[in-house]
Amino acid sequence: MYILSGDKFENKRQLNFSNPFEDGENFQIFGFGSINATLLLHQCCQNEHILWDPTTEIFGLFPPSQVDSYVRDVAKVSFNVVSYLHGFGYDCTTDDYKVIHYIFSPNQNNRHCKYLGNQYFDPLWEIYSVKSKSWRKLDVDMPPSLKWKEGTHLYMDGVCHWLCKKSYGFSQKHNSAFQPCLVSFYLSNETFLITPIHSDEDDRVEFKASWINLAVLTGSIALFSYIEETTTFHVSILGEIGMKESWTKLFIVGPLPCVERPMGVGKKGEIFFLRKDEELVWFDISTGMIEKLGFKLDIYPKCRIIIYK
């Protein structure tokens, strides 16, 4: 891992990273970036989460989830239960770091294990408190982001956000779960709001994209998407949480035929991507210029760019 700094990311420093996971390669960094210099590492679909401070090189391992206490023994035999991380943030009201994840069974609708003593396995939410070092069940019924992709989760000012476009495993009483939406969960009072994203088909290009990212741009939530067919980036910004009409299309970047695939979004809206010649570069949206970062990568590296502050 490297830290890139400077106005043009000219300073490169390799981090002293000792992988804390037993399965060394199967882990990811969650979310858009660090929170108070702390990163959340996790193994996708597993209940293994670790906080890491690169400046002190200290790791904090989470205790196991309480999911086993919620699932009946007969269900454990029939169901494959997995979890998806949805949020990591700081609650200033309690001076506490918190993590939320969604627990469900991907084979719950299998006709061979549909009923278990006349009961279904109900999906549930859990929240972890770093201060108390414990998990507890959340009493909320909100849409999850089961189409989990890197970059589609964001934390800002005590609120965890994620993109959702399916109603799988979620109560049908929320009609907005059947269209593309942004879910915003408030860590302080454990409530949530849903913001639909665009109403007509022409504006749903973001959810047809081959790559999509949430980011913070000028203090607001922004939606970046890359359309592979046209090699263009589309950027929209949200004015007010809960108001569908406050989404505004800022601009379209491109076409950029040299793009192999996007890598991430910077704190000023810079777009990082891998060129077809395997060079890691960034596109400055304020100048319209593409500059190299001095890294040559394989075509399919396990590589991300996140914000570390």
C-alpha positions, 0 to 999 in steps of 0.5 A: 500500500502507498500514500500519495500526497501533494498537489499533484500526488507527486509524493509517494510513500509505501506503508508498513502493512502487516496483513492481519487476516488469515486469508491474506488476499481476501480483504478490502478497505470499506467505504470512501476513505478514512474517518479520523485517520482510521480505516475499516478493513473487512472480508466481504460477506464474512464477519471479520472486521478490523480497524487500522490506523496507518500512522500508528500501525495499530490494528483493532480486531472486532469481536464476533457478531451476535448473529448466531443468537438470532438464528434458530438452530434449524435455520443454521443447518438449512441456510447460508447466512452472510453479512454485508457491511453498509456503514462505518462512521463517527457518532459525535454525540456519544464520541464513538465509532460505529459499524453497521452491517446487514445479515441475510440468507442468499438462499432463503427463497430456495424451495427446499428450505423455504419453511423452518418450523413455519418461520422464515429466517428474517434478515436483520441489521446489527450495529457495533460500538467501538466504545462498548466493544459489542454488537447489538441488533438494530430495530430498523426496516431499511433497504440494503445494498445487496448489489454491493460494489466498492465505492457505493458507500459513503460517510459524511457528518455523522451519516452513513449513505449507500446506494440501493436499487433492489427490494430483495430481502426488504419489506415491500411497504417502502415503495421507494425501495423499488427504484434507484435510491440513496439510503442515509442512516443517522448514527446519533438517533439510528433513523434513516431517510431515503432519497430517490434518484431520478424519475425518468429513464433518461436520467437513470444512466448512473445505474446503467453504468459499468462503474459507479461511485459516491463521493464528497464534492464541495461539501455535498454528496456526489454521484460519479458514474462511468459509461463504458460504451461512450467512455464518459463520466457523468457527475450529479450532486445532491442538494438535500437528503430526502428530496429527489428533486434536489439531484442536479447533473453537474457535467459530463466528462469525456469521451476519454477513449484512453480509459481502461477502467476507473479506480476512484474519486479524489477529495476535489473530484479528481477521477483516477483511472487506469489507462489502456497502456497500464499507466495509473493517471488522474483527471483534474476536472477543474483543468480538464487535464490528464496527468500520470501518477508514476505507477505502472500497473497490471491490467487487472490489479487488486487496486483502489484509490481512497481518501486518507486524511 
